[in-house]
Amino acid sequence: MRETSLRRVYAPVVTPFKPNLEVDLLSFQEHCKWLVDQGAGLAIFGTNSEANSISPHERSQALRALLDAGINPKNIMVGSGTCSIPETVQLTREAVENHCEGALILPPYFYKNISDDGLYDYFARVIDAVGSDELRIYLYHIPQFTGVPITPGVVERLLKSYPKIIAGIKDSSGDWSNTEQFLSRFPGIDIFPSSEALLEKALPLGAAGCISATANVQPKAIASAIGAYGTTAYPQRQRTISAVRKVVQDYPMVGALKRIVAQRTGEKTWAAVRPPLTPLQDEPAGRLMRELAAAGFQGA
């Protein structure tokens, strides 16, 4: 973990849609303000944001809406990875120009069996085209979705070439041995596991916190657990957030999160997702809420 870093939780913010499936910017602003008030940072336009179903223009509008709402850009990590270098450069440059905390960048995910040379070249060309010393990149490793792993070899090459720009890694592989390897090999950058359930193993090894889907619904509890790390209060807080995570991950994640947000806000439109995803229906949603209550979930 970088010496200047603080351990914290980021929520990969779920994106609300209107009945016609346009992005609901007002609800997006309100949810993001609530997350920040609860102690979470914002990782916008990630997997659970349905980012790959949202156009670059819509992403730009949504970022502008957050800034117009007065949210500190240092609370915002912008998902800017696409298959296209020009689009990735555009979205990443917007993050830099608006002084956001950083850019969370997927590898280009259409072509598979990509060599380390090709993947390094993609990131290097994005960095060189953005051309700013203020750029901070968080590499987004989620090979089960992209089919393109960000290998330790690529990370090492990027750190050698751009030591001030490569700020961290979000490891969403679900493979603890991989997260452990990142933590041991790259102690000078921020390593974020993708689940609060891994904090108990990751924090002692220097993890920077987590970027977790379920931070959309239990941000304060996760932030409180991270803040209590090293104290007698930590074990119970960790057990509670892990139990909630275990319940939610047994359901389709985006649909489940949106039903929980819909219940918290009283806004039924929050349940909407963009195709090809489908919303979580009433019967499993009711079961989800009962299981969450049994796990000790406190809601808002």
Secondary structure by P-SEA (a helix, b strand, c coil): ccccccccccccbbbbbccccccaaaaaaaaaaaaaaacccccccccccccccccaaaaaaaaaaaaaaccccccbbbbcccccaaaaaaaaaaaaaacccccccccccccccccaaaaaaaaaaaaaaaccccbbbbbbbbcccccccccaaaaaaaaaaccccccccccccccaaaaaaaaaacccbbbbbcccccccccccccccccccccccccaaaaaaaaaaccccccaaaaaaaaaaaaaaaacaaaaaaaaaaaaaaccccccccccccccccaaaaaaaaaaaaaaccccc
